[in-house]
Amino acid sequence: MGSYLLRRLLLIIPTLWAIITINFFIVQIAPGGPVDQAIAAIQLGHGVGVPGMATDTMGSGHARVGVANATDSQYRGARGLDPEVIAEITHRYGFDKPIHERYFKMLGDYLRFDFGNSLFRSASVLNLIKESLPVSISIGLWSTLIIYLVSIPLGIRKAVSNGSSFDIWSSTFIIIGYAIPAFLFAILLIVLFAGGSYLDWFPLRGLVSTNFDTLPWYGKIIDYLWHITLPVLATVVGGFATLTMLTKNSFLDEIRKQYVVTARAKGLDENKILYRHVFRNAMLLVIAGFPATFISMFFTGSLLIEVMFSLNGLGLLGYDSTISRDYPVMFGTLYIFTLIGLLLNILSDITYTLVDPRIDFEGRG
């Protein structure tokens, strides 16, 4: 097992390199980069705060236009701007260097976990990720935990009573929940319980209250759970169907196998057969889906939830950086998401061996 884990850990390096490389060169050819956005802001009269940028002093806020227009600039919105202004903008964002130089510098920095500074926020990328990570982890862990605690017992119960009225009605409810978009359910929760049109039981902003630091330890726990309740409920509503049906089908496949028939013929207790023999074999497929479940809750499933409940999580940070073309933040969040996903896949393999020691990863080619 040790050598297998070592190989998997070493494979993280080329995987991260490939993902970062592909995305780096894709965004280089995509229009609307940070330089284009800075130029557009100047044209609209907002300015971008470039040190030394010449602007008029008449209060209009428009960038100075030179006699020599930047008609030869590669940026289509640069016409009418002083070439020195364009040069200052490209230098500020690092686009005055060749693409290969920027690429190799990025690789060297990432090896040291140095993600640089945000282009549009006065903070380092690492600090932004550290501030956002607890929010996403909270939503992801609580959502995944609740989904597993509900779906696994429910799937087992459905498998045991396959075809019964309970099986039919429970399938109907979880499919309806699966069909409801998370953001739509979030709106419903806000309207009903967060000061919308009816009750005002839960807060609508943040993960904790403003006076969180002054609360006693039990008050902090209550305050945290009070804030996280609605976002987690909105996230998990559509997550029960897949895991419940996967658990049910896995148990049905195992229950019909010969060793279960033999155990029943020997007079073993039904619960002992179900939870001592069937459970271990049936849970392998469920465990295999844990990384995908957590990652979906961690990012894609919680993105709109973070927006609607004003939670500054990692998903929202990555989305905002993509929209604003904040490349350091965008690549930094992508790097962290990829690394977490790869490590969770390794953790899934370790859990395989804990559930069923017969699995030997050392013997895999």
N, C-alpha and C positions, 0 to 999 in steps of 0.2 A: 504493500500500500504506500510505503514511503517514497519509493522511486516513481510510482504513478503520480502521486501528488506533486513531486518535484517537476515531472514533465509537464503537468498541467499548469503549474505556476510559471514555468519558463515559456509556455505557449502564450501567456498573457502579453508578453512583450511584443511579439510580431503581430498579434491581433490588435493591440492598441495602436501600434505603428500604422497598420493598414487602414484602420478606421479614420485616424487623425489625418493621414496623408490624403485619402480620397476626399474627405470633406474639405481639407485645406485648399486643394486645387479646384474643387467645385465652386467654392465661394469666391475664389479669385476671379473667375470669369462671370460671376453673377452680377448683374447691374444693380445700382443703388447702394454702393458701398459707403463706408463712413465718410470718405472724401466727398462723394456726390451729395450726401446728406448735409454735410457742412456747407458746401457751396450753395445748396438749395436754401439753407437757413439764412445765409448771407443775402441771397437774392430777395428773400422775403423780408429782410430787415431785422432778423433776430440776432445774428452774430453767433459765433461759436466759442469765443473766449480764447482764440489762439494768441499766445504771447507775441506782442510786437505787431499784431495785425493793425494795419492802418484803416481807420474808419473816419468818416467825416465828423466834424465837431458841431454840426448844426442841430444835433438832437434827433436826426432821422434814423440813426442806427445803421445806415446802409454802408457797405464796405466801399472803400475808395476805388474808383475805376481809373485806370491809368490811360495814358495816351495810346500805349501799345496794348491792344487787346490780346487776350489769351486764346486767339483763334486756333493756335496749333496745339492746344491742350487736348489730352485724351479724354477729358471729362466734358461731356456734352453741355453741362449746365454752366461751364466756366466762361462763356463768352461775355465780354464786357467787364471782366474782373482783371485787376492788376496781376500780371504774372507772378509778382513777388508774393501776393496773397495766396495764390494757388500753391506756390512753392512752400510757403510756411505751413499750409494745411497738410500737404502731402508729407512734409517732414515730421509734423507733429504725430501723425498716425502711422509713420514708418513706411509709407508707400513710395518714398524716394529711393528705396533700396531695391535691387533686383529680386525677383520672386524667389529664386533659389536661395539667396542669402537670408531672406525672411523665413523660408521653410526650415533651413538647417539651424537657424537661431532658435526657432520655436521648439524643434526637437531637443536641442541641448537644454533649453529652459525646462521643458517638461520632464526630462530625466531627473531634474532636481526639484520637481514639483513647484517650479516657479512659473506661475501663469500670467505674470505681469499685472498691469493695472487696467482698469476699465477705461474705455475711450470716452465715455460720457458720464461717469460717476467718479467722484473724488475718493476712490477706495481701490484697494488691490482686489484682484479676482479671488484670491484665497480667502480674504476676509468676507467678501460677499457670499462665497459658498459656505463658509462657517456659520454665517448669520442665517442663511436660508435652510441649511441641512436639517437642523432639529425639527423644523415645521414639517418638511416632507417625510422625515423618518417617523414622526409621530403619526401622521395620517396613514402612511404605508403600513407600519407595524400594527396599529390598532385595527385598521381595515382588514388586513390579512388574518390577524388573530381571530377576529369576529367571524369572518367568512369560514375559516377552518373549524372553529368551535361549533358553528351551526350546520355547515354543509356535511361534515363527516358523519355525525350522528343521524342527520336527516337522510343522507344517502344510504346508510346501513338499514335504517328503519324502512325505507322504500324498497330496498332489495329483499328484505325479509317478508314484507307484505306486498310483493310485486303483483300488480293487477287489482289490488283492493281499492276501495273508495278513497282511503287515505292517500294511496299512491297517486291516484288520478287528481284529487283536489290539490295536493301539495305540488304536483307538477304544474298545474294551472297557475298557482300563485307565483312560483319562482319564474315561470316563463313570462308572466306579466311584468314582474319586477325586472327581468332581463331586458324586456322591450322598452322600459321607461328610461330615457336618457338621464344620466346622473345630474346634468345641469337643470333639467326640467323638474326633477324631484327636489333639487336644492331650492329652486324657486318656490315650490309648494311648501317646503319646510319654513322658508323665510316668511312667506305670507301667513302661515298658520301660527308659527311659534317664535318668530324673531321680530316682532313689532310691525309686521306687515299690515294686515287688515283685521287680525283677530287677537291673538295672545302675544305677550311680550315676555316670554320666559327665558329666552336664550340670547346671548350677545351676538352681534353681527360682524364684529371686527376683531382681528387679532387672535393670538393663541392664549394670551393671559391678559388680566386686567392691568390698568396703569399702576395700581397700588399693590401689585403682586409681591414686591420685595418686602413690604411691611406686614404681610399676612403670616400667621403661624404656619407650621409645616402642614397641618391637616387642612388649613384654609387654602394653602397653595394647591394641594391635591384636588380639593373640591373646585377651586377656580379653574384649574387646568381642564378637568373633566367637563365642567360647565361650558367652556369655550369649544372643546373638541367634539362635543356630542353631535351637533347638526352636521358639520363637515364629514364626519365619519359615517353617519347614517346615509348621507347623500352619496358617498363613495361606494358603500357596500351593497346598495339596493340591487344593482345589476350583477353583482359578483357571485351570488349563490348558485345560479343555474348551472354553470359549467362544472364547478367542483362537485356539486350534489349529484349530477347525472354521471360524472366520471366515477365517483365513489360507488354509486348504485350499480353501474355496469360492471365495475371491477369485482364487486362482491357477488353479483349474479354469475359471472364467469367462474369464480372460485367455488361457489356453492354447488354448481353442477358437476364439479370434477369428481373423479372416482374416490379420492382419498376422503372426501367429505361423506360420500355414501358409505364408505367402509367404516368411518368413525361413528356414524349414526347406527350402523348395523351392530357395532360393538356396544351400543348403549351409552355412549358418552353424552354428557349434558349438552344441550343445544347452545347455551351461552359459552361453554368452554370450547366447543367446536368453532363457534363464530369468532370469538375474541382471542383465542390462543392460536388457532391454526389458520383460519381464513383471513383474519385481520392482517397478519404479517405479510401474506402473499398479495392480498388485494391492495394494500397501502403503497406498494411500490410505484404504481402509476400516479397515485395522488401526490406522493413525495416528489416525483419527477416534475410535477407542474408547479412546485413551490416557487422557484426563481421567477418564472414568468408571471405568476400571480402577484408576487411582491413588487416586481418591477412595474407591472401595469398599475398597481395601486400607488406606487412610489412616484410615478411621473405622469403617464398618459391619463390615468383615471382621476388624478387629483388636480390636474392643471386648471380646468374650468372651476373646480371647487375652490382652489386657492384664489382665483380671481373673484368669485362671487362672495366669498367670506373674508376677503381682504387679508389673506394669509400669505406672507412673503416667503414662499417655499422655493425649493430648487427648480421645480417645474416652471413656475411663473418667472423666475429669474432667467432660465434658459429661453423661454418663449419671448420675453421682452428683449433680450439681447439679440435674438434672431431677427425680430422686427426692426430694431434700431441698427442692425449690422454692427453690434458691439462685439467684434471678433474675439478678443481675449476672453470675455465672459462666455461667449458661445462655445468656444473650443474647450474652455475650462470645465463647463458643466457637462459637455459631451464626454470629456475624458473621465470625469468622476462617475457618470452614469455607466459608461462602458466598463470601468474597473469594478464597480459594485456588481454589475451583472455577471462578469466573469468569475468573481470570487463567490458569488451565490451559487453558480453552477458547480463549482468545486465543492462547496458546502453540501449541495444536493447529493453528490456522489458519496461523500462521507456518510451522510444520513442513510443512503442505500445500504451500506455495509453494517450500520448499526441496526437497521430493521431486519436485514437478512444477511447473516455472516457468511452464507454460502456464496455470495457474490464476491468474485475475486477480480479486481481491476488489474492486478499484476499480470494476469494471463491474457489480457487484451492485447491485440497486435500493436 
